[in-house]
Amino acid sequence: MAGSSRYTRAISSEVGEIERRLRVLEKSLEKSGARASSNARDNADGLGDAIASALFGWADRFRQGASSLGDQSAAISKDAARYGNAALRRISEETEHRPLFALAVALGVGILIGMASRGRT
């Protein structure tokens, strides 16, 4: 019986040591988990800020591009209006000098349009 008592005390001592080590390990894991959670929250905040900054930058570039495109289209429309007026003036002058030729061209264009519309129906 004395032998089994010693054996029981040794096992009990080892079990106590295992429990102590498990408690230390548990506390260590809790601290690591808290740090990891805090780091993850900080990283998520930083990632959100970085994404927001990138999106604002892209929106700015798109706005600038749209503004530039608007300026370019305004310049093109001014040029087109100028060339259109010049072409209309030129046609008007040519019609005054050659009225029969202008009438023949208008008649030919009318016939072509009539033939094209007749073929579609």
Secondary structure as the mmCIF struct_conf table of DSSP 4:
data_model
#
loop_
_struct_conf.conf_type_id
_struct_conf.id
_struct_conf.beg_label_comp_id
_struct_conf.beg_label_asym_id
_struct_conf.beg_label_seq_id
_struct_conf.end_label_comp_id
_struct_conf.end_label_asym_id
_struct_conf.end_label_seq_id
HELX_RH_AL_P HELX_RH_AL_P1 ALA A 2 HIS A 97
HELX_RH_AL_P HELX_RH_AL_P2 PRO A 99 ARG A 120
#
